[in-house]
Amino acid sequence: MNTTKFFVLIFLFFCIIPGLYAEKLSKSLPNILVIGIDGLGAHGIKMSKAPVLNELMRKGAWSLEARTVMPSVSGPAWSSILTGATVERHGIGNNGWKVDQKILEPVFKGDHNMFPTIFGEIRKNLPQAVTGAIYHWGDFGNFIERGVCDLSKPGSDEDTTTKLACDFLAEKAPLFTFIQLDNVDHGGHHGGYRSDEYRKSVEKADSLVGVIINQLKKAGLYEKTVIFIVADHGGIGTGHGGSTPDEIVVPLMICGKGIKKGYEINHPVFVYDLAPTVASLLGFHLNDWVSGKPIMDAFVK
């Protein structure tokens, strides 16, 4: 074999073939959309008219008995949802956490000086994947590794956040998207987590989930997408952070390609099971220090 042919074969082996394989693999994977509704206790669905969320339960697997972490506040809880780890493992104990201002070091670090999130793990395992995070609460972006998302952007309000997310879905057809909506929590803090104001905020969030699902359909993505609905915490009175059922018990729903229909998950489920479940759908495993487990019984065998 002459030198030219040898270097051509080397180029094909290390450059072209892996790229073709990655492209083929990405086409076989489901698109994944997570919609996180801040402050949505499971009781909020039960006390509201939420036709979209109820339809997702009818068409998918669900629990209205999932549990969040302690303390039941946004920073620790969203971090557990994103990492698959509990607070004492990822080390994020409050809403003001920043990667360069840590109080407690995580038990395990990835390449970005923090416990790896599902965004970082997707970037490591599927480097060509398009991913995005769009969020109403501006500090949400602090809990994601810097530079791993194709888009990480806050919206000024719930409607703007939804429009940004819909535009991203339409233009990029991303493999993984996380949308965080915040107004349900605002309604709870202002009027109380069992107030009429709270109920109306849940119903508004339900309508925005419908807008996002309609965008999936318009973009031709709905049939190949797995949709997750999750919340970081509920609330009691006008606050949260404790361990009462209204604060701790939240919904978790999975609907779409390869998911059982009308299946109530009747075993303990935790918000930190979400990231391992996403990883399983995408064909890889998270690190050995996660706390959660894939919700395998939700999958069609």
C-alpha positions as CSV (number, residue, x, y, z in Angstrom):
1,M,0.0,0.0,0.0
2,N,1.4,3.4,-1.0
3,T,1.7,6.3,1.5
4,T,-1.2,8.3,-0.1
5,K,-3.7,5.4,0.2
6,F,-2.6,4.8,3.8
7,F,-3.3,8.4,4.8
8,V,-6.6,8.4,2.9
9,L,-7.7,5.3,4.9
10,I,-6.6,6.9,8.1
11,F,-8.6,10.1,7.3
12,L,-11.7,8.0,6.5
13,F,-11.3,5.9,9.7
14,F,-10.8,8.8,12.1
15,C,-12.8,11.6,10.5
16,I,-15.4,10.6,7.9
17,I,-16.7,7.3,9.3
18,P,-17.3,8.5,12.9
19,G,-19.1,11.5,11.6
20,L,-21.4,9.4,9.4
21,Y,-22.0,7.0,12.3
22,A,-22.9,9.9,14.6
23,E,-25.3,11.4,12.1
24,K,-27.0,8.0,11.6
25,L,-27.2,7.5,15.4
26,S,-28.7,11.0,16.0
27,K,-31.4,10.3,13.4
28,S,-32.5,7.1,15.2
29,L,-32.8,8.9,18.6
30,P,-35.9,10.5,19.8
31,N,-36.1,14.3,20.2
32,I,-36.6,15.1,23.9
33,L,-38.4,18.1,25.3
34,V,-38.6,18.9,29.1
35,I,-41.0,21.5,30.3
36,G,-40.3,22.5,33.9
37,I,-43.1,24.4,35.6
38,D,-41.8,26.2,38.6
39,G,-43.9,25.9,41.8
40,L,-46.3,23.3,40.4
41,G,-47.2,21.1,43.3
42,A,-49.2,18.0,42.3
43,H,-52.2,19.5,44.1
44,G,-52.1,22.4,41.6
45,I,-53.2,20.0,38.8
46,K,-55.9,18.5,40.9
47,M,-57.4,21.9,41.8
48,S,-57.2,23.4,38.2
49,K,-58.7,22.9,34.8
50,A,-55.6,21.6,33.0
51,P,-56.8,19.9,29.8
52,V,-53.3,19.7,28.2
53,L,-51.6,18.2,31.1
54,N,-54.4,15.7,31.7
55,E,-54.2,14.7,28.0
56,L,-50.5,14.1,28.4
57,M,-51.3,11.8,31.3
58,R,-53.9,10.0,29.2
59,K,-51.4,9.5,26.4
60,G,-48.3,8.8,28.5
61,A,-46.9,7.6,31.8
62,W,-47.3,9.8,34.9
63,S,-47.1,10.2,38.6
64,L,-48.8,12.8,40.8
65,E,-46.8,11.5,43.7
66,A,-43.2,12.3,42.6
67,R,-41.0,13.9,45.3
68,T,-38.6,16.8,45.0
69,V,-35.5,17.3,47.2
70,M,-34.8,19.1,50.5
71,P,-34.7,22.0,50.7
72,S,-37.7,22.4,48.4
73,V,-36.5,25.5,46.7
74,S,-35.7,26.2,43.0
75,G,-31.9,26.1,42.8
76,P,-31.3,22.8,44.6
77,A,-34.3,21.2,42.9
78,W,-33.6,22.3,39.4
79,S,-30.0,21.2,39.9
80,S,-31.2,17.7,41.0
81,I,-33.5,17.5,38.0
82,L,-30.6,18.5,35.6
83,T,-27.9,16.3,37.2
84,G,-29.8,13.3,38.5
85,A,-28.1,13.8,41.9
86,T,-29.4,14.9,45.3
87,V,-28.3,18.1,47.0
88,E,-25.5,16.6,49.2
89,R,-24.0,15.2,46.0
90,H,-24.2,18.1,43.6
91,G,-23.6,20.6,46.4
92,I,-26.1,23.3,45.2
93,G,-28.0,24.3,48.3
94,N,-29.5,27.7,47.5
95,N,-30.9,29.9,44.7
96,G,-27.8,32.1,44.6
97,W,-25.3,29.4,43.7
98,K,-22.7,30.1,41.0
99,V,-20.0,27.8,39.7
100,D,-17.2,30.2,40.8
101,Q,-18.8,30.9,44.2
102,K,-19.4,27.4,45.6
103,I,-19.8,26.8,49.3
104,L,-19.9,23.0,49.1
105,E,-17.9,21.2,46.5
106,P,-19.7,18.5,44.6
107,V,-18.7,14.9,45.2
108,F,-17.9,14.5,41.5
109,K,-16.9,17.1,38.9
110,G,-17.0,16.9,35.1
111,D,-15.1,19.1,32.7
112,H,-16.7,22.4,34.0
113,N,-15.9,22.4,37.7
114,M,-19.4,21.3,38.7
115,F,-21.5,18.2,38.9
116,P,-22.3,17.3,35.3
117,T,-25.8,18.1,34.1
118,I,-27.7,16.3,31.4
119,F,-26.6,19.1,29.0
120,G,-22.9,18.4,29.7
121,E,-23.4,14.7,29.4
122,I,-25.2,15.0,26.1
123,R,-22.4,17.2,24.8
124,K,-19.8,14.6,25.9
125,N,-21.7,11.6,24.5
126,L,-23.4,13.1,21.5
127,P,-21.1,16.1,20.5
128,Q,-23.1,16.9,17.3
129,A,-26.4,17.1,19.1
130,V,-28.3,20.5,19.2
131,T,-29.4,21.4,22.7
132,G,-31.1,24.4,24.2
133,A,-32.3,25.8,27.5
134,I,-34.9,28.6,27.5
135,Y,-36.1,29.9,30.9
136,H,-38.2,32.5,32.5
137,W,-36.2,32.6,35.8
138,G,-33.0,34.3,34.7
139,D,-30.8,32.5,37.3
140,F,-31.7,29.1,35.9
141,G,-28.8,29.4,33.5
142,N,-26.4,29.4,36.4
143,F,-27.1,25.8,37.0
144,I,-25.9,24.6,33.6
145,E,-22.3,24.3,32.5
146,R,-21.1,27.3,30.6
147,G,-20.9,26.8,26.8
148,V,-22.4,23.4,26.5
149,C,-25.8,24.5,25.1
150,D,-26.3,25.7,21.6
151,L,-28.8,28.1,23.1
152,S,-29.1,29.2,26.8
153,K,-31.4,32.2,27.0
154,P,-33.9,33.8,29.5
155,G,-37.2,35.2,28.5
156,S,-38.6,38.4,30.1
157,D,-42.0,36.7,30.9
158,E,-43.8,33.4,30.5
159,D,-45.2,34.3,27.0
160,T,-41.8,35.5,25.7
161,T,-40.1,32.4,27.1
162,T,-42.6,30.3,25.3
163,K,-42.2,32.1,22.0
164,L,-38.4,31.9,22.2
165,A,-38.7,28.1,22.8
166,C,-41.1,27.7,19.9
167,D,-38.8,29.6,17.6
168,F,-35.9,27.4,18.7
169,L,-37.9,24.2,18.1
170,A,-39.0,25.4,14.6
171,E,-35.6,26.6,13.5
172,K,-33.2,24.0,14.9
173,A,-35.2,20.8,15.5
174,P,-33.0,20.2,18.6
175,L,-32.3,16.8,20.1
176,F,-32.8,18.1,23.6
177,T,-34.7,21.2,24.8
178,F,-35.4,22.3,28.4
179,I,-38.0,25.0,28.9
180,Q,-38.6,26.5,32.4
181,L,-41.8,28.5,33.1
182,D,-42.0,30.5,36.3
183,N,-45.4,32.2,36.7
184,V,-47.0,29.4,38.7
185,D,-44.5,30.0,41.5
186,H,-45.2,33.7,41.3
187,G,-48.9,33.0,41.7
188,G,-48.2,30.9,44.8
189,H,-45.9,33.4,46.4
190,H,-48.4,36.3,45.8
191,G,-51.8,34.7,46.4
192,G,-50.9,31.4,48.2
193,Y,-50.3,27.9,46.8
194,R,-54.0,27.0,47.0
195,S,-55.4,30.3,46.0
196,D,-57.5,31.3,43.0
197,E,-54.5,33.2,41.7
198,Y,-52.4,30.1,41.9
199,R,-55.1,28.0,40.1
200,K,-55.3,30.6,37.3
201,S,-51.5,30.5,36.9
202,V,-51.6,26.8,36.6
203,E,-54.2,27.0,33.9
204,K,-52.1,29.6,32.1
205,A,-49.1,27.3,32.2
206,D,-51.2,24.5,30.9
207,S,-52.2,26.6,27.9
208,L,-48.6,27.4,27.2
209,V,-47.7,23.7,27.3
210,G,-50.4,23.4,24.6
211,V,-48.7,26.2,22.5
212,I,-45.4,24.4,22.7
213,I,-46.9,21.0,21.7
214,N,-48.7,22.7,18.8
215,Q,-45.3,24.0,17.7
216,L,-43.9,20.5,17.8
217,K,-46.7,19.4,15.5
218,K,-46.2,22.3,13.1
219,A,-42.5,21.5,12.9
220,G,-43.1,17.8,12.2
221,L,-41.4,16.8,15.5
222,Y,-44.3,15.7,17.6
223,E,-44.3,12.0,16.5
224,K,-40.6,11.5,17.3
225,T,-40.5,13.5,20.5
226,V,-40.6,12.4,24.1
227,I,-42.1,15.1,26.3
228,F,-41.4,15.4,30.0
229,I,-43.3,17.6,32.5
230,V,-41.7,18.2,35.8
231,A,-41.7,20.7,38.7
232,D,-39.1,21.8,41.1
233,H,-41.4,22.1,44.2
234,G,-44.9,23.1,45.3
235,G,-45.7,25.4,48.2
236,I,-47.7,26.0,51.3
237,G,-49.2,29.3,52.4
238,T,-47.2,31.8,50.3
239,G,-43.8,30.0,50.6
240,H,-41.9,26.7,50.3
241,G,-38.7,25.1,51.4
242,G,-40.1,22.7,53.9
243,S,-41.2,19.1,53.9
244,T,-45.0,19.2,53.8
245,P,-46.8,17.3,51.0
246,D,-47.9,20.5,49.2
247,E,-44.2,21.5,49.0
248,I,-42.6,18.2,48.3
249,V,-45.1,16.2,46.1
250,V,-44.9,17.2,42.4
251,P,-46.0,15.9,39.0
252,L,-43.8,14.0,36.7
253,M,-45.1,13.0,33.2
254,I,-43.6,11.3,30.2
255,C,-45.4,11.1,26.9
256,G,-44.4,10.3,23.3
257,K,-42.3,7.9,21.2
258,G,-41.8,4.6,23.0
259,I,-43.7,5.5,26.2
260,K,-46.6,3.6,27.5
261,K,-50.1,5.2,27.3
262,G,-52.3,5.9,30.3
263,Y,-49.8,4.3,32.6
264,E,-49.7,5.5,36.2
265,I,-46.3,4.9,37.7
266,N,-47.2,3.3,41.1
267,H,-43.7,3.1,42.7
268,P,-41.7,5.9,44.3
269,V,-40.5,8.5,41.7
270,F,-38.1,11.4,42.4
271,V,-37.4,14.5,40.3
272,Y,-33.7,13.4,40.1
273,D,-34.9,10.3,38.1
274,L,-35.5,12.6,35.1
275,A,-31.8,13.0,33.9
276,P,-31.1,9.3,34.1
277,T,-34.3,8.6,32.1
278,V,-33.3,11.1,29.4
279,A,-29.8,9.5,29.3
280,S,-31.3,6.1,28.9
281,L,-33.5,7.3,26.0
282,L,-30.4,8.7,24.3
283,G,-28.4,5.6,24.7
284,F,-25.8,6.4,27.4
285,H,-25.4,6.2,31.2
286,L,-24.6,9.0,33.6
287,N,-21.7,9.0,36.1
288,D,-21.6,6.6,39.1
289,W,-22.5,9.3,41.6
290,V,-26.0,10.1,40.4
291,S,-28.9,9.3,42.8
292,G,-31.7,8.8,40.3
293,K,-32.6,5.8,38.2
294,P,-34.2,5.6,34.8
295,I,-38.0,5.1,35.0
296,M,-37.8,2.0,32.8
297,D,-41.3,0.8,33.5
298,A,-42.6,3.8,31.6
299,F,-41.0,2.5,28.3
300,V,-42.8,0.2,25.9
301,K,-40.8,-3.0,25.9
